[in-house]
Amino acid sequence: MKHFDIPPVWLLACAFVAWFLAKILPIYTIDISRWVTGILVGGGLYVVLWSAVWFWKRKTTIEPRHTPKTLIVEGPFRLNRNPIYTGFTAILLGLALWLGAVTALFPVLAFPWIISRRFIRNEEESLRTEFGDEAQEYFAKTRRW
């Protein structure tokens, strides 16, 4: 089951919960422009793909539990240590706003917490182990989210 414990599966699970809550418990509805939701989803997809290209360029693994071969500090990683997770969060927020129910926002709030505990902490420890002071310096000057 460990191969199902990956960030895209958590993204899909949170999206399903958002949809379910919007349909079953739409406590309060909100009306957000489709442009806004489209920008969030499209922007999130762009950031995810831009980040994935950097993994390919630097020839290192994109999978969270594998040992990285290089520390990526260019591209979107110069602004944020976890741009893929940030992109996933933007996608999820866009979907929740498109669904139009405040209850759909609950999984959006839970997603960063889940990802931080399931993946980011271990990834940062792995980077510290592999790259030492270089990783620590990167962490000090680049925000997590």
N, CA, C and O atoms as a GROMACS GRO file, in nm:
protein
  580
    1MET      N    1   0.081  -0.120   0.000
    1MET     CA    2   0.000   0.000   0.000
    1MET      C    3   0.085   0.126   0.000
    1MET      O    4   0.033   0.236  -0.023
    2LYS      N    5   0.216   0.114   0.026
    2LYS     CA    6   0.302   0.231   0.034
    2LYS      C    7   0.306   0.308  -0.099
    2LYS      O    8   0.324   0.429  -0.099
    3HIS      N    9   0.289   0.236  -0.211
    3HIS     CA   10   0.293   0.305  -0.340
    3HIS      C   11   0.170   0.394  -0.362
    3HIS      O   12   0.169   0.475  -0.455
    4PHE      N   13   0.067   0.381  -0.278
    4PHE     CA   14  -0.048   0.470  -0.285
    4PHE      C   15  -0.032   0.590  -0.192
    4PHE      O   16  -0.111   0.684  -0.197
    5ASP      N   17   0.070   0.588  -0.108
    5ASP     CA   18   0.095   0.699  -0.016
    5ASP      C   19   0.191   0.797  -0.082
    5ASP      O   20   0.306   0.812  -0.042
    6ILE      N   21   0.138   0.864  -0.187
    6ILE     CA   22   0.216   0.963  -0.260
    6ILE      C   23   0.131   1.090  -0.273
    6ILE      O   24   0.008   1.084  -0.270
    7PRO      N   25   0.196   1.205  -0.287
    7PRO     CA   26   0.123   1.331  -0.289
    7PRO      C   27   0.007   1.341  -0.390
    7PRO      O   28  -0.098   1.394  -0.354
    8PRO      N   29   0.022   1.292  -0.514
    8PRO     CA   30  -0.093   1.302  -0.606
    8PRO      C   31  -0.216   1.226  -0.558
    8PRO      O   32  -0.329   1.266  -0.585
    9VAL      N   33  -0.196   1.116  -0.488
    9VAL     CA   34  -0.309   1.039  -0.433
    9VAL      C   35  -0.376   1.121  -0.322
    9VAL      O   36  -0.499   1.123  -0.312
   10TRP      N   37  -0.296   1.188  -0.239
   10TRP     CA   38  -0.353   1.274  -0.135
   10TRP      C   39  -0.429   1.391  -0.198
   10TRP      O   40  -0.534   1.431  -0.147
   11LEU      N   41  -0.375   1.445  -0.308
   11LEU     CA   42  -0.445   1.552  -0.380
   11LEU      C   43  -0.581   1.503  -0.429
   11LEU      O   44  -0.682   1.571  -0.410
   12LEU      N   45  -0.584   1.387  -0.492
   12LEU     CA   46  -0.711   1.331  -0.541
   12LEU      C   47  -0.807   1.301  -0.427
   12LEU      O   48  -0.927   1.326  -0.439
   13ALA      N   49  -0.756   1.248  -0.318
   13ALA     CA   50  -0.842   1.218  -0.203
   13ALA      C   51  -0.904   1.347  -0.147
   13ALA      O   52  -1.023   1.351  -0.117
   14CYS      N   53  -0.823   1.451  -0.133
   14CYS     CA   54  -0.875   1.579  -0.083
   14CYS      C   55  -0.974   1.640  -0.182
   14CYS      O   56  -1.074   1.699  -0.141
   15ALA      N   57  -0.948   1.626  -0.312
   15ALA     CA   58  -1.042   1.676  -0.413
   15ALA      C   59  -1.175   1.602  -0.403
   15ALA      O   60  -1.282   1.663  -0.413
   16PHE      N   61  -1.170   1.471  -0.383
   16PHE     CA   62  -1.293   1.394  -0.367
   16PHE      C   63  -1.369   1.438  -0.243
   16PHE      O   64  -1.491   1.456  -0.248
   17VAL      N   65  -1.299   1.455  -0.132
   17VAL     CA   66  -1.364   1.498  -0.008
   17VAL      C   67  -1.425   1.637  -0.027
   17VAL      O   68  -1.536   1.663   0.021
   18ALA      N   69  -1.355   1.726  -0.097
   18ALA     CA   70  -1.409   1.860  -0.124
   18ALA      C   71  -1.539   1.849  -0.205
   18ALA      O   72  -1.638   1.914  -0.173
   19TRP      N   73  -1.537   1.767  -0.308
   19TRP     CA   74  -1.656   1.746  -0.390
   19TRP      C   75  -1.770   1.688  -0.305
   19TRP      O   76  -1.884   1.735  -0.312
   20PHE      N   77  -1.738   1.587  -0.226
   20PHE     CA   78  -1.838   1.522  -0.142
   20PHE      C   79  -1.901   1.622  -0.044
   20PHE      O   80  -2.023   1.629  -0.031
   21LEU      N   81  -1.817   1.701   0.023
   21LEU     CA   82  -1.868   1.800   0.119
   21LEU      C   83  -1.952   1.907   0.050
   21LEU      O   84  -2.053   1.952   0.104
   22ALA      N   85  -1.910   1.948  -0.070
   22ALA     CA   86  -1.986   2.050  -0.144
   22ALA      C   87  -2.124   1.997  -0.184
   22ALA      O   88  -2.221   2.073  -0.187
   23LYS      N   89  -2.132   1.869  -0.216
   23LYS     CA   90  -2.259   1.810  -0.260
   23LYS      C   91  -2.348   1.769  -0.143
   23LYS      O   92  -2.470   1.785  -0.150
   24ILE      N   93  -2.290   1.716  -0.038
   24ILE     CA   94  -2.367   1.661   0.075
   24ILE      C   95  -2.392   1.766   0.184
   24ILE      O   96  -2.500   1.770   0.242
   25LEU      N   97  -2.292   1.849   0.212
   25LEU     CA   98  -2.303   1.948   0.320
   25LEU      C   99  -2.268   2.090   0.273
   25LEU      O  100  -2.174   2.150   0.326
   26PRO      N  101  -2.340   2.142   0.178
   26PRO     CA  102  -2.307   2.278   0.132
   26PRO      C  103  -2.362   2.383   0.229
   26PRO      O  104  -2.456   2.456   0.196
   27ILE      N  105  -2.302   2.390   0.348
   27ILE     CA  106  -2.351   2.475   0.456
   27ILE      C  107  -2.373   2.619   0.409
   27ILE      O  108  -2.476   2.679   0.438
   28TYR      N  109  -2.277   2.672   0.339
   28TYR     CA  110  -2.288   2.809   0.291
   28TYR      C  111  -2.227   2.812   0.152
   28TYR      O  112  -2.115   2.764   0.132
   29THR      N  113  -2.297   2.867   0.055
   29THR     CA  114  -2.244   2.870  -0.080
   29THR      C  115  -2.173   3.002  -0.109
   29THR      O  116  -2.205   3.106  -0.053
   30ILE      N  117  -2.076   2.992  -0.196
   30ILE     CA  118  -1.999   3.109  -0.238
   30ILE      C  119  -1.999   3.113  -0.390
   30ILE      O  120  -2.003   3.010  -0.456
   31ASP      N  121  -1.993   3.233  -0.444
   31ASP     CA  122  -1.992   3.248  -0.589
   31ASP      C  123  -1.864   3.320  -0.628
   31ASP      O  124  -1.849   3.441  -0.609
   32ILE      N  125  -1.771   3.243  -0.682
   32ILE     CA  126  -1.642   3.296  -0.724
   32ILE      C  127  -1.636   3.289  -0.877
   32ILE      O  128  -1.682   3.192  -0.937
   33SER      N  129  -1.580   3.390  -0.937
   33SER     CA  130  -1.567   3.395  -1.082
   33SER      C  131  -1.495   3.271  -1.134
   33SER      O  132  -1.398   3.225  -1.075
   34ARG      N  133  -1.542   3.219  -1.243
   34ARG     CA  134  -1.477   3.104  -1.308
   34ARG      C  135  -1.336   3.140  -1.353
   34ARG      O  136  -1.249   3.053  -1.363
   35TRP      N  137  -1.313   3.269  -1.379
   35TRP     CA  138  -1.178   3.313  -1.414
   35TRP      C  139  -1.082   3.290  -1.299
   35TRP      O  140  -0.969   3.244  -1.320
   36VAL      N  141  -1.126   3.321  -1.180
   36VAL     CA  142  -1.042   3.304  -1.062
   36VAL      C  143  -1.010   3.156  -1.042
   36VAL      O  144  -0.894   3.119  -1.021
   37THR      N  145  -1.112   3.072  -1.050
   37THR     CA  146  -1.087   2.928  -1.031
   37THR      C  147  -0.999   2.873  -1.142
   37THR      O  148  -0.913   2.789  -1.118
   38GLY      N  149  -1.019   2.921  -1.264
   38GLY     CA  150  -0.936   2.877  -1.376
   38GLY      C  151  -0.791   2.919  -1.361
   38GLY      O  152  -0.700   2.843  -1.392
   39ILE      N  153  -0.770   3.041  -1.313
   39ILE     CA  154  -0.634   3.089  -1.290
   39ILE      C  155  -0.565   3.007  -1.182
   39ILE      O  156  -0.448   2.972  -1.196
   40LEU      N  157  -0.637   2.976  -1.075
   40LEU     CA  158  -0.578   2.894  -0.968
   40LEU      C  159  -0.541   2.755  -1.017
   40LEU      O  160  -0.431   2.707  -0.992
   41VAL      N  161  -0.633   2.689  -1.086
   41VAL     CA  162  -0.607   2.554  -1.136
   41VAL      C  163  -0.497   2.558  -1.243
   41VAL      O  164  -0.403   2.479  -1.238
   42GLY      N  165  -0.510   2.648  -1.338
   42GLY     CA  166  -0.409   2.658  -1.444
   42GLY      C  167  -0.273   2.699  -1.391
   42GLY      O  168  -0.171   2.643  -1.431
   43GLY      N  169  -0.271   2.796  -1.300
   43GLY     CA  170  -0.145   2.837  -1.240
   43GLY      C  171  -0.081   2.725  -1.159
   43GLY      O  172   0.040   2.705  -1.164
   44GLY      N  173  -0.164   2.652  -1.085
   44GLY     CA  174  -0.113   2.539  -1.008
   44GLY      C  175  -0.053   2.432  -1.098
   44GLY      O  176   0.054   2.379  -1.069
   45LEU      N  177  -0.122   2.400  -1.208
   45LEU     CA  178  -0.069   2.301  -1.304
   45LEU      C  179   0.062   2.349  -1.365
   45LEU      O  180   0.155   2.270  -1.382
   46TYR      N  181   0.069   2.478  -1.397
   46TYR     CA  182   0.191   2.533  -1.454
   46TYR      C  183   0.308   2.518  -1.356
   46TYR      O  184   0.417   2.475  -1.396
   47VAL      N  185   0.286   2.552  -1.230
   47VAL     CA  186   0.393   2.543  -1.130
   47VAL      C  187   0.437   2.398  -1.112
   47VAL      O  188   0.556   2.370  -1.100
   48VAL      N  189   0.341   2.305  -1.110
   48VAL     CA  190   0.375   2.163  -1.096
   48VAL      C  191   0.461   2.118  -1.214
   48VAL      O  192   0.564   2.053  -1.194
   49LEU      N  193   0.420   2.151  -1.334
   49LEU     CA  194   0.495   2.109  -1.453
   49LEU      C  195   0.632   2.178  -1.460
   49LEU      O  196   0.732   2.114  -1.493
   50TRP      N  197   0.638   2.306  -1.428
   50TRP     CA  198   0.764   2.380  -1.427
   50TRP      C  199   0.861   2.315  -1.329
   50TRP      O  200   0.979   2.298  -1.358
   51SER      N  201   0.810   2.278  -1.213
   51SER     CA  202   0.893   2.214  -1.110
   51SER      C  203   0.940   2.077  -1.156
   51SER      O  204   1.056   2.041  -1.137
   52ALA      N  205   0.850   2.000  -1.217
   52ALA     CA  206   0.886   1.866  -1.265
   52ALA      C  207   0.996   1.873  -1.370
   52ALA      O  208   1.083   1.786  -1.374
   53VAL      N  209   0.995   1.975  -1.454
   53VAL     CA  210   1.101   1.993  -1.554
   53VAL      C  211   1.236   2.008  -1.486
   53VAL      O  212   1.336   1.957  -1.537
   54TRP      N  213   1.241   2.078  -1.373
   54TRP     CA  214   1.368   2.095  -1.302
   54TRP      C  215   1.421   1.963  -1.246
   54TRP      O  216   1.542   1.943  -1.242
   55PHE      N  217   1.332   1.875  -1.204
   55PHE     CA  218   1.378   1.742  -1.161
   55PHE      C  219   1.442   1.669  -1.280
   55PHE      O  220   1.545   1.604  -1.266
   56TRP      N  221   1.378   1.680  -1.394
   56TRP     CA  222   1.430   1.615  -1.515
   56TRP      C  223   1.563   1.678  -1.556
   56TRP      O  224   1.658   1.606  -1.587
   57LYS      N  225   1.570   1.811  -1.557
   57LYS     CA  226   1.694   1.881  -1.595
   57LYS      C  227   1.810   1.843  -1.505
   57LYS      O  228   1.922   1.823  -1.552
   58ARG      N  229   1.784   1.834  -1.377
   58ARG     CA  230   1.890   1.805  -1.280
   58ARG      C  231   1.912   1.655  -1.261
   58ARG      O  232   1.998   1.614  -1.182
   59LYS      N  233   1.834   1.572  -1.333
   59LYS     CA  234   1.848   1.425  -1.332
   59LYS      C  235   1.842   1.367  -1.190
   59LYS      O  236   1.927   1.287  -1.150
   60THR      N  237   1.741   1.410  -1.116
   60THR     CA  238   1.720   1.358  -0.981
   60THR      C  239   1.576   1.310  -0.968
   60THR      O  240   1.491   1.342  -1.051
   61THR      N  241   1.551   1.234  -0.865
   61THR     CA  242   1.419   1.175  -0.847
   61THR      C  243   1.316   1.278  -0.803
   61THR      O  244   1.345   1.370  -0.726
   62ILE      N  245   1.195   1.259  -0.853
   62ILE     CA  246   1.083   1.343  -0.814
   62ILE      C  247   1.001   1.273  -0.705
   62ILE      O  248   0.915   1.334  -0.641
   63GLU      N  249   1.028   1.146  -0.684
   63GLU     CA  250   0.952   1.067  -0.588
   63GLU      C  251   0.997   1.098  -0.446
   63GLU      O  252   1.117   1.098  -0.417
   64PRO      N  253   0.901   1.126  -0.357
   64PRO     CA  254   0.933   1.174  -0.222
   64PRO      C  255   1.022   1.083  -0.137
   64PRO      O  256   1.103   1.134  -0.060
   65ARG      N  257   1.011   0.955  -0.148
   65ARG     CA  258   1.086   0.866  -0.057
   65ARG      C  259   1.216   0.813  -0.115
   65ARG      O  260   1.278   0.724  -0.057
   66HIS      N  261   1.258   0.867  -0.228
   66HIS     CA  262   1.384   0.826  -0.288
   66HIS      C  263   1.492   0.930  -0.256
   66HIS      O  264   1.462   1.048  -0.234
   67THR      N  265   1.615   0.886  -0.255
   67THR     CA  266   1.726   0.974  -0.221
   67THR      C  267   1.759   1.066  -0.338
   67THR      O  268   1.784   1.019  -0.448
   68PRO      N  269   1.760   1.198  -0.314
   68PRO     CA  270   1.790   1.292  -0.422
   68PRO      C  271   1.938   1.288  -0.458
   68PRO      O  272   2.023   1.263  -0.373
   69LYS      N  273   1.968   1.313  -0.587
   69LYS     CA  274   2.106   1.316  -0.633
   69LYS      C  275   2.162   1.458  -0.635
   69LYS      O  276   2.283   1.479  -0.638
   70THR      N  277   2.071   1.554  -0.633
   70THR     CA  278   2.113   1.693  -0.638
   70THR      C  279   2.012   1.780  -0.562
   70THR      O  280   1.896   1.743  -0.547
   71LEU      N  281   2.058   1.893  -0.516
   71LEU     CA  282   1.972   1.989  -0.447
   71LEU      C  283   1.929   2.093  -0.550
   71LEU      O  284   2.013   2.167  -0.603
   72ILE      N  285   1.800   2.099  -0.579
   72ILE     CA  286   1.749   2.194  -0.678
   72ILE      C  287   1.716   2.325  -0.608
   72ILE      O  288   1.634   2.330  -0.517
   73VAL      N  289   1.782   2.432  -0.652
   73VAL     CA  290   1.758   2.564  -0.593
   73VAL      C  291   1.725   2.667  -0.701
   73VAL      O  292   1.716   2.786  -0.672
   74GLU      N  293   1.707   2.622  -0.825
   74GLU     CA  294   1.676   2.710  -0.937
   74GLU      C  295   1.528   2.704  -0.970
   74GLU      O  296   1.451   2.629  -0.910
   75GLY      N  297   1.490   2.786  -1.067
   75GLY     CA  298   1.351   2.786  -1.114
   75GLY      C  299   1.256   2.817  -1.001
   75GLY      O  300   1.281   2.908  -0.921
   76PRO      N  301   1.146   2.742  -0.992
   76PRO     CA  302   1.049   2.770  -0.887
   76PRO      C  303   1.103   2.741  -0.747
   76PRO      O  304   1.049   2.790  -0.648
   77PHE      N  305   1.208   2.661  -0.738
   77PHE     CA  306   1.266   2.625  -0.609
   77PHE      C  307   1.344   2.740  -0.545
   77PHE      O  308   1.378   2.732  -0.428
   78ARG      N  309   1.371   2.846  -0.620
   78ARG     CA  310   1.437   2.962  -0.560
   78ARG      C  311   1.337   3.047  -0.484
   78ARG      O  312   1.375   3.130  -0.401
   79LEU      N  313   1.207   3.028  -0.512
   79LEU     CA  314   1.101   3.104  -0.445
   79LEU      C  315   1.036   3.026  -0.332
   79LEU      O  316   0.982   3.085  -0.238
   80ASN      N  317   1.041   2.894  -0.342
   80ASN     CA  318   0.963   2.808  -0.253
   80ASN      C  319   1.027   2.670  -0.254
   80ASN      O  320   1.058   2.618  -0.361
   81ARG      N  321   1.047   2.610  -0.138
   81ARG     CA  322   1.112   2.479  -0.131
   81ARG      C  323   1.025   2.366  -0.182
   81ARG      O  324   1.076   2.259  -0.216
   82ASN      N  325   0.894   2.388  -0.188
   82ASN     CA  326   0.802   2.282  -0.228
   82ASN      C  327   0.700   2.331  -0.331
   82ASN      O  328   0.580   2.330  -0.306
   83PRO      N  329   0.749   2.375  -0.447
   83PRO     CA  330   0.655   2.432  -0.544
   83PRO      C  331   0.553   2.332  -0.597
   83PRO      O  332   0.442   2.372  -0.632
   84ILE      N  333   0.587   2.205  -0.604
   84ILE     CA  334   0.488   2.107  -0.651
   84ILE      C  335   0.372   2.099  -0.552
   84ILE      O  336   0.256   2.098  -0.592
   85TYR      N  337   0.402   2.094  -0.424
   85TYR     CA  338   0.296   2.088  -0.324
   85TYR      C  339   0.216   2.218  -0.321
   85TYR      O  340   0.095   2.217  -0.299
   86THR      N  341   0.284   2.330  -0.343
   86THR     CA  342   0.215   2.458  -0.351
   86THR      C  343   0.122   2.461  -0.472
   86THR      O  344   0.009   2.509  -0.464
   87GLY      N  345   0.170   2.408  -0.584
   87GLY     CA  346   0.086   2.398  -0.704
   87GLY      C  347  -0.034   2.308  -0.680
   87GLY      O  348  -0.146   2.341  -0.722
   88PHE      N  349  -0.013   2.194  -0.614
   88PHE     CA  350  -0.125   2.106  -0.580
   88PHE      C  351  -0.228   2.179  -0.494
   88PHE      O  352  -0.348   2.164  -0.514
   89THR      N  353  -0.179   2.259  -0.399
   89THR     CA  354  -0.270   2.333  -0.311
   89THR      C  355  -0.350   2.436  -0.391
   89THR      O  356  -0.470   2.452  -0.367
   90ALA      N  357  -0.286   2.503  -0.485
   90ALA     CA  358  -0.357   2.600  -0.570
   90ALA      C  359  -0.464   2.530  -0.654
   90ALA      O  360  -0.575   2.581  -0.669
   91ILE      N  361  -0.431   2.413  -0.708
   91ILE     CA  362  -0.528   2.335  -0.786
   91ILE      C  363  -0.648   2.299  -0.698
   91ILE      O  364  -0.762   2.315  -0.739
   92LEU      N  365  -0.620   2.251  -0.579
   92LEU     CA  366  -0.726   2.211  -0.486
   92LEU      C  367  -0.811   2.331  -0.446
   92LEU      O  368  -0.933   2.319  -0.437
   93LEU      N  369  -0.748   2.445  -0.421
   93LEU     CA  370  -0.823   2.567  -0.387
   93LEU      C  371  -0.912   2.609  -0.503
   93LEU      O  372  -1.028   2.645  -0.483
   94GLY      N  373  -0.859   2.606  -0.625
   94GLY     CA  374  -0.939   2.641  -0.742
   94GLY      C  375  -1.060   2.550  -0.757
   94GLY      O  376  -1.170   2.596  -0.787
   95LEU      N  377  -1.039   2.421  -0.736
   95LEU     CA  378  -1.150   2.324  -0.743
   95LEU      C  379  -1.253   2.353  -0.635
   95LEU      O  380  -1.373   2.355  -0.663
   96ALA      N  381  -1.208   2.375  -0.513
   96ALA     CA  382  -1.300   2.400  -0.402
   96ALA      C  383  -1.382   2.526  -0.427
   96ALA      O  384  -1.502   2.528  -0.400
   97LEU      N  385  -1.319   2.631  -0.477
   97LEU     CA  386  -1.393   2.754  -0.507
   97LEU      C  387  -1.490   2.733  -0.622
   97LEU      O  388  -1.601   2.787  -0.621
   98TRP      N  389  -1.451   2.655  -0.721
   98TRP     CA  390  -1.539   2.623  -0.833
   98TRP      C  391  -1.662   2.547  -0.785
   98TRP      O  392  -1.773   2.567  -0.837
   99LEU      N  393  -1.644   2.458  -0.686
   99LEU     CA  394  -1.757   2.382  -0.631
   99LEU      C  395  -1.857   2.474  -0.562
   99LEU      O  396  -1.976   2.442  -0.556
  100GLY      N  397  -1.810   2.586  -0.509
  100GLY     CA  398  -1.899   2.689  -0.457
  100GLY      C  399  -1.956   2.668  -0.318
  100GLY      O  400  -2.055   2.731  -0.283
  101ALA      N  401  -1.895   2.582  -0.239
  101ALA     CA  402  -1.942   2.561  -0.101
  101ALA      C  403  -1.826   2.582  -0.005
  101ALA      O  404  -1.715   2.533  -0.028
  102VAL      N  405  -1.851   2.653   0.102
  102VAL     CA  406  -1.748   2.677   0.201
  102VAL      C  407  -1.692   2.545   0.256
  102VAL      O  408  -1.573   2.536   0.284
  103THR      N  409  -1.776   2.446   0.270
  103THR     CA  410  -1.730   2.317   0.324
  103THR      C  411  -1.625   2.252   0.234
  103THR      O  412  -1.544   2.172   0.282
  104ALA      N  413  -1.625   2.284   0.105
  104ALA     CA  414  -1.524   2.228   0.014
  104ALA      C  415  -1.384   2.283   0.045
  104ALA      O  416  -1.284   2.228  -0.002
  105LEU      N  417  -1.379   2.391   0.123
  105LEU     CA  418  -1.249   2.450   0.159
  105LEU      C  419  -1.179   2.374   0.272
  105LEU      O  420  -1.058   2.388   0.290
  106PHE      N  421  -1.252   2.294   0.348
  106PHE     CA  422  -1.191   2.220   0.460
  106PHE      C  423  -1.075   2.130   0.415
  106PHE      O  424  -0.969   2.133   0.477
  107PRO      N  425  -1.092   2.050   0.309
  107PRO     CA  426  -0.978   1.968   0.264
  107PRO      C  427  -0.861   2.052   0.213
  107PRO      O  428  -0.746   2.007   0.220
  108VAL      N  429  -0.889   2.172   0.162
  108VAL     CA  430  -0.781   2.261   0.116
  108VAL      C  431  -0.696   2.300   0.236
  108VAL      O  432  -0.573   2.306   0.227
  109LEU      N  433  -0.760   2.328   0.348
  109LEU     CA  434  -0.687   2.364   0.469
  109LEU      C  435  -0.611   2.245   0.526
  109LEU      O  436  -0.503   2.261   0.583
  110ALA      N  437  -0.665   2.126   0.510
  110ALA     CA  438  -0.601   2.005   0.563
  110ALA      C  439  -0.483   1.960   0.477
  110ALA      O  440  -0.388   1.902   0.530
  111PHE      N  441  -0.488   1.985   0.348
  111PHE     CA  442  -0.387   1.932   0.255
  111PHE      C  443  -0.244   1.973   0.292
  111PHE      O  444  -0.158   1.885   0.302
  112PRO      N  445  -0.213   2.102   0.314
  112PRO     CA  446  -0.075   2.136   0.350
  112PRO      C  447  -0.029   2.070   0.480
  112PRO      O  448   0.087   2.030   0.493
  113TRP      N  449  -0.119   2.058   0.576
  113TRP     CA  450  -0.086   1.992   0.702
  113TRP      C  451  -0.050   1.845   0.677
  113TRP      O  452   0.050   1.795   0.729
  114ILE      N  453  -0.133   1.776   0.598
  114ILE     CA  454  -0.108   1.635   0.565
  114ILE      C  455   0.026   1.620   0.493
  114ILE      O  456   0.109   1.538   0.531
  115ILE      N  457   0.047   1.700   0.391
  115ILE     CA  458   0.168   1.691   0.310
  115ILE      C  459   0.293   1.722   0.394
  115ILE      O  460   0.396   1.657   0.379
  116SER      N  461   0.283   1.821   0.480
  116SER     CA  462   0.397   1.854   0.566
  116SER      C  463   0.436   1.736   0.654
  116SER      O  464   0.554   1.704   0.667
  117ARG      N  465   0.337   1.672   0.713
  117ARG     CA  466   0.366   1.562   0.804
  117ARG      C  467   0.400   1.432   0.733
  117ARG      O  468   0.484   1.356   0.782
  118ARG      N  469   0.337   1.405   0.619
  118ARG     CA  470   0.361   1.279   0.549
  118ARG      C  471   0.489   1.283   0.465
  118ARG      O  472   0.554   1.180   0.447
  119PHE      N  473   0.525   1.402   0.413
  119PHE     CA  474   0.634   1.407   0.315
  119PHE      C  475   0.742   1.511   0.343
  119PHE      O  476   0.860   1.477   0.346
  120ILE      N  477   0.703   1.635   0.364
  120ILE     CA  478   0.802   1.743   0.368
  120ILE      C  479   0.905   1.723   0.479
  120ILE      O  480   1.025   1.740   0.454
  121ARG      N  481   0.861   1.688   0.597
  121ARG     CA  482   0.958   1.670   0.706
  121ARG      C  483   1.065   1.566   0.670
  121ARG      O  484   1.184   1.589   0.693
  122ASN      N  485   1.022   1.452   0.614
  122ASN     CA  486   1.118   1.348   0.576
  122ASN      C  487   1.206   1.392   0.459
  122ASN      O  488   1.325   1.361   0.455
  123GLU      N  489   1.147   1.464   0.364
  123GLU     CA  490   1.225   1.512   0.250
  123GLU      C  491   1.334   1.609   0.296
  123GLU      O  492   1.448   1.603   0.251
  124GLU      N  493   1.297   1.699   0.387
  124GLU     CA  494   1.396   1.795   0.437
  124GLU      C  495   1.507   1.724   0.514
  124GLU      O  496   1.624   1.761   0.502
  125GLU      N  497   1.473   1.624   0.590
  125GLU     CA  498   1.575   1.548   0.663
  125GLU      C  499   1.668   1.476   0.566
  125GLU      O  500   1.789   1.470   0.588
  126SER      N  501   1.612   1.421   0.459
  126SER     CA  502   1.691   1.354   0.356
  126SER      C  503   1.787   1.453   0.288
  126SER      O  504   1.902   1.420   0.262
  127LEU      N  505   1.737   1.572   0.260
  127LEU     CA  506   1.822   1.674   0.199
  127LEU      C  507   1.933   1.718   0.294
  127LEU      O  508   2.047   1.740   0.252
  128ARG      N  509   1.902   1.730   0.422
  128ARG     CA  510   2.005   1.764   0.522
  128ARG      C  511   2.113   1.656   0.526
  128ARG      O  512   2.232   1.686   0.531
  129THR      N  513   2.071   1.531   0.523
  129THR     CA  514   2.164   1.418   0.528
  129THR      C  515   2.253   1.416   0.404
  129THR      O  516   2.374   1.394   0.414
  130GLU      N  517   2.194   1.438   0.288
  130GLU     CA  518   2.268   1.430   0.162
  130GLU      C  519   2.354   1.552   0.135
  130GLU      O  520   2.465   1.539   0.083
  131PHE      N  521   2.305   1.670   0.169
  131PHE     CA  522   2.372   1.794   0.126
  131PHE      C  523   2.419   1.884   0.239
  131PHE      O  524   2.477   1.990   0.214
  132GLY      N  525   2.395   1.843   0.364
  132GLY     CA  526   2.449   1.912   0.481
  132GLY      C  527   2.426   2.061   0.487
  132GLY      O  528   2.312   2.109   0.481
  133ASP      N  529   2.536   2.136   0.498
  133ASP     CA  530   2.529   2.281   0.514
  133ASP      C  531   2.464   2.350   0.395
  133ASP      O  532   2.396   2.451   0.411
  134GLU      N  533   2.485   2.296   0.276
  134GLU     CA  534   2.424   2.354   0.156
  134GLU      C  535   2.271   2.351   0.167
  134GLU      O  536   2.204   2.448   0.134
  135ALA      N  537   2.217   2.238   0.214
  135ALA     CA  538   2.072   2.227   0.233
  135ALA      C  539   2.025   2.321   0.343
  135ALA      O  540   1.924   2.389   0.328
  136GLN      N  541   2.098   2.326   0.453
  136GLN     CA  542   2.060   2.411   0.565
  136GLN      C  543   2.058   2.559   0.524
  136GLN      O  544   1.970   2.634   0.566
  137GLU      N  545   2.153   2.599   0.444
  137GLU     CA  546   2.158   2.737   0.394
  137GLU      C  547   2.037   2.765   0.303
  137GLU      O  548   1.976   2.872   0.310
  138TYR      N  549   2.005   2.669   0.218
  138TYR     CA  550   1.888   2.682   0.130
  138TYR      C  551   1.760   2.694   0.212
  138TYR      O  552   1.675   2.778   0.182
  139PHE      N  553   1.746   2.611   0.316
  139PHE     CA  554   1.627   2.616   0.402
  139PHE      C  555   1.616   2.752   0.471
  139PHE      O  556   1.506   2.805   0.487
  140ALA      N  557   1.730   2.807   0.511
  140ALA     CA  558   1.729   2.934   0.584
  140ALA      C  559   1.684   3.051   0.496
  140ALA      O  560   1.624   3.146   0.546
  141LYS      N  561   1.710   3.045   0.367
  141LYS     CA  562   1.676   3.159   0.282
  141LYS      C  563   1.554   3.137   0.192
  141LYS      O  564   1.514   3.228   0.121
  142THR      N  565   1.496   3.018   0.195
  142THR     CA  566   1.381   2.989   0.108
  142THR      C  567   1.268   2.933   0.194
  142THR      O  568   1.287   2.840   0.271
  143ARG      N  569   1.152   2.990   0.178
  143ARG     CA  570   1.038   2.946   0.261
  143ARG      C  571   0.986   2.808   0.216
  143ARG      O  572   1.002   2.768   0.101
  144ARG      N  573   0.925   2.740   0.311
  144ARG     CA  574   0.874   2.606   0.286
  144ARG      C  575   0.755   2.607   0.192
  144ARG      O  576   0.749   2.526   0.100
  145TRP      N  577   0.660   2.697   0.213
  145TRP     CA  578   0.538   2.704   0.131
  145TRP      C  579   0.534   2.834   0.056
  145TRP      O  580   0.440   2.859  -0.018
   0.00000   0.00000   0.00000
